[in-house]
Amino acid sequence: MTVAGTRLVALLAGLLGLVACAARPVTPIAMAQPGDEQLSCGELIRQKQANQQAVDDLLSRDKDVATGNVVKGVVIGGLLGTAMMDLSNDEQIRARSLMDRNERLDLLAKTKGCREA
């Protein structure tokens, strides 16, 4: 193999390594958690508000990641641009799991007769 061929193989191996790192594992928030039934109406409301704030933040970051990925793809382009992209969807998965958790908290609030949840 030539020197140029060896360099190309090394470059491609490095890019594949970067792409593999970009898709990191994500652990969503559990919809039901131990102790949920013992939460007071006030605690349910506060937890839902905190979750919604986190959802808003995650979706904003997801939009920033998507914009960054477009820039990387257009400006840098090719395999290097693709290798630098964030492909994990981490923000989307975590935001969706928090929305699901809030639905669970709504159900608990209704079951407890909370006025506003």
N, C-alpha and C positions, 0 to 999 in steps of 0.2 A: 504494500500500500504506500502511496506517495505521502509526502509531508502534508500536502493540501488535503488529501483524503483523510488523514489522521485527524487533522484539525477540524474538518467538517463533522466527523463522527463525534469528536469530543464536544463540539458546539451543540450538536443535536442532543447528545446525552444530557448536557447541562440544561438545555431548554426543557427537555422532558421532565427533568427533576424539578424545575421551577413550576411547571404546570401541575405536577403531582402535589406540590406543596400548596398551590393556590386553592385547591378543593379540600379544605380542612373539615373534619367532622364537626357536626353541630348537635348540641343537646337541647331540645326544646324544653320549655317550662311545662311541668306536669299540670294537667287540667285540674285534677283533684289532688289535694295534698292532705297529709295527716293533720288533724286538728281543725279542719275547715268547719265542721259542724259546731265547734265551740266558739267560733268567732261571733262577736256582738255585731249589731247593725252598724255601729260606728266603725268598727274594724273592717267590716266588709266594704263600706263606702271608701274608707281611706286606702284599702288595698286596691280597689278598682281604679281609683284616681291615680295612684302610683303606677299601676299597670298601664293605664291609658297614656300617661306621660312617657313611659318607656316605649310604648308602641309608636308614638309620634316621633320620638327621637330615633328609633330604629328605622322607621320608614324614611325619615330625612336622610339618615346615613346611607340607606340603600339607594336612594336617588343620587346621592353624591358618588357612590361606588359605580353606579351605572354610567353616570356622566364621565367619570374618570376612565372607565373601560372604553367608552367610545373614543375619548381623546387618545388613549394609548393605541387603540386599533388604527385610528386615522393618522395620527402624527408619527408614531413609531412604525406601525404596520408590520406585516409579515409574521413570522414565527416569534420574533422577539416581543412584539406588541401583544400577541396572544399569550405568551408566557408570563407577561407582567400583569395580566388581568386578574381581578378577583372573581372567581367563578363559584364561590361557595354558597351564595344565597343565604348566608348566615342571618342577616338582618331580617329577611322575609320569613324565614322559619321561626325565628324567635318572636317576631311581631305577631305572626299568626297564632302561635301557641299562647301568647298573652291575651289575645282577643278571645280565644277559646276559654281560657281561664276566667276571663271576665264574664262570659256567658254562664259558667258554672257558679260564679259568685252571685250573679243575678238570680239564678234559680234558688240558691240558698237564701238570699234576701227575701224573695217572695215567700218561700216556705216558712221563714221566721216572722213574716208580717212586717218587715221593715218598710217604712214609708217611702224613702228615697234611697235607691242604691244604684 
